[in-house]
Amino acid sequence: MAGGVSAPPLAGAVCEAGGLGFLAAGYKTADGMYQEIKRLRGLTTRPFGVNLFLPQPDHADPAAVEVYAHQLAGEVAWYETPLGDIDRGGLDDGYDAKLAILVEDPVPVVSFTFGCPSRDALEAFARVGTLTVVTVTTPEEAAAAQWAGADAVCVQGIEAGGHQGTHRDGPQSDGPGIGLLSLIAQVRETVPLPIIAAGGLMRGAQIAGALAAGADAVQLGTAFLACPESGAHDLHKQALTNPLFVRTELTRAFTGRPARALVNRFLREHGPYAPAAYPQLHHLTSSLRQAAARTGDAQGMALWAGQGHRMARELPAGQLVQVLAAELAAATAALTEGSAP
Ligand SMILES: Cc1cc2nc3c(=O)[nH]c(=O)nc-3n(C[C@H](O)[C@H](O)[C@H](O)COP(=O)(O)O)c2cc1C
């Protein structure tokens, strides 16, 4: 979870409890990513993963971005903060430099989102013994991941919090997405790769359901947002279970790419006309989101959350892994008993 959430303390606590903790390389420099890897190695000797954003093709319409910037004038006045620089950071996010570091000093697992890496990149990881996972949101994307040589796919349902990992985003690709259980079955019938299921999973019984539907493992985001080790802002953590925030929506309002967040004022007002322009809108709105957080205004922040947000538990991450494992064991036992003759 990029944006400071999955920092070494959270990933380390998950690993120590027997899960596979991930560091987020998105929005970070290559050196920033490497520093976190070194810190995490100091916290755990267990396997962990690093998640990379694929560089995005520049399909943004500059005129649409400019119109959006004008529409944000009221926010600029309200938060007394200028808009961010849309060119900051560029489109590739230091991707090649990150790949070079990860091949030079390998980590156990590397996962990708926002696209499918090249066969060359995946082969380079295979040569150094790193397992690769490509996030997919359709059976076609799963087939592309298999062709490129991925070891596994992370099957991300429409319920998932944060960005959808859709490979090619653009003005034409605003489809509604596929629910997790249906997507697991569709991918299972398309590729022979191991499936890691993600989206809306908050309890062990749901994990049992995903595994019964054909998944080999699961990936949880929102469930860990409220943990004390998570780097999420306190207002974000509180909002997950605050009855003021009753639902989530997929929106481009904050970053220009569809992502699921709690519906707040900013999303309601700007979501309907936000253009497909990632990462331009991410840079444009970042100063506003930071100002909202500074002034304690959750209505102006990007409150990323999956559809299960109300079931978030404020437990230490290691304890949460244990609780989920116990719930999964109980649900699996109940399923097995149910199927006994
Ligand atoms: C705050 C937040 C940040 C996220 N950042 C990333 C990311 O950097 N890379 C990625 O592949 N997925 C990211 N995701 C999506 C998760 O990998 C996963 O698909 C999602 O959390 C699963 O749905 P859930 O949140 O309902 O558990 C993020 C999700 C959240 C909630």
Ligand as a Chemical Component Dictionary entry (heavy atoms), coordinates in Angstrom:
data_LIG
# 
_chem_comp.id                   LIG 
_chem_comp.type                 NON-POLYMER 
_chem_comp.pdbx_formal_charge   0 
_chem_comp.three_letter_code    LIG 
# 
loop_
_chem_comp_atom.comp_id 
_chem_comp_atom.atom_id 
_chem_comp_atom.alt_atom_id 
_chem_comp_atom.type_symbol 
_chem_comp_atom.charge 
_chem_comp_atom.model_Cartn_x 
_chem_comp_atom.model_Cartn_y 
_chem_comp_atom.model_Cartn_z 
_chem_comp_atom.pdbx_ordinal 
LIG C1  C1  C 0 -4.401  2.599  1.007  1  
LIG C2  C2  C 0 -4.190  1.598  -0.077 2  
LIG C3  C3  C 0 -3.046  1.688  -0.862 3  
LIG C4  C4  C 0 -2.823  0.751  -1.873 4  
LIG N1  N1  N 0 -1.671  0.828  -2.612 5  
LIG C5  C5  C 0 -1.377  -0.146 -3.497 6  
LIG C6  C6  C 0 -0.111  -0.176 -4.154 7  
LIG O1  O1  O 0 0.746   0.663  -3.930 8  
LIG N2  N2  N 0 0.131   -1.188 -5.030 9  
LIG C7  C7  C 0 -0.793  -2.181 -5.281 10 
LIG O2  O2  O 0 -0.522  -3.085 -6.071 11 
LIG N3  N3  N 0 -2.001  -2.160 -4.683 12 
LIG C8  C8  C 0 -2.301  -1.185 -3.792 13 
LIG N4  N4  N 0 -3.507  -1.206 -3.140 14 
LIG C9  C9  C 0 -4.482  -2.286 -3.463 15 
LIG C10 C10 C 0 -4.155  -3.556 -2.695 16 
LIG O3  O3  O 0 -3.031  -4.175 -3.255 17 
LIG C11 C11 C 0 -5.301  -4.572 -2.761 18 
LIG O4  O4  O 0 -5.650  -4.849 -4.095 19 
LIG C12 C12 C 0 -6.526  -4.075 -2.021 20 
LIG O5  O5  O 0 -6.185  -3.449 -0.826 21 
LIG C13 C13 C 0 -7.447  -5.246 -1.759 22 
LIG O6  O6  O 0 -8.712  -4.809 -1.348 23 
LIG P1  P1  P 0 -9.060  -4.453 0.182  24 
LIG O7  O7  O 0 -8.454  -3.114 0.413  25 
LIG O8  O8  O 0 -10.547 -4.424 0.195  26 
LIG O9  O9  O 0 -8.436  -5.522 1.039  27 
LIG C14 C14 C 0 -3.767  -0.277 -2.126 28 
LIG C15 C15 C 0 -4.912  -0.361 -1.324 29 
LIG C16 C16 C 0 -5.125  0.540  -0.311 30 
LIG C17 C17 C 0 -6.359  0.413  0.537  31 
# 
loop_
_chem_comp_bond.comp_id 
_chem_comp_bond.atom_id_1 
_chem_comp_bond.atom_id_2 
_chem_comp_bond.value_order 
_chem_comp_bond.pdbx_ordinal 
LIG C1  C2  SING 1  
LIG C2  C3  SING 2  
LIG C2  C16 DOUB 3  
LIG C3  C4  DOUB 4  
LIG C4  N1  SING 5  
LIG C4  C14 SING 6  
LIG N1  C5  DOUB 7  
LIG C5  C6  SING 8  
LIG C5  C8  SING 9  
LIG C6  O1  DOUB 10 
LIG C6  N2  SING 11 
LIG N2  C7  SING 12 
LIG C7  O2  DOUB 13 
LIG C7  N3  SING 14 
LIG N3  C8  DOUB 15 
LIG C8  N4  SING 16 
LIG N4  C9  SING 17 
LIG N4  C14 SING 18 
LIG C9  C10 SING 19 
LIG C10 O3  SING 20 
LIG C10 C11 SING 21 
LIG C11 O4  SING 22 
LIG C11 C12 SING 23 
LIG C12 O5  SING 24 
LIG C12 C13 SING 25 
LIG C13 O6  SING 26 
LIG O6  P1  SING 27 
LIG P1  O7  DOUB 28 
LIG P1  O8  SING 29 
LIG P1  O9  SING 30 
LIG C14 C15 DOUB 31 
LIG C15 C16 SING 32 
LIG C16 C17 SING 33 
# 
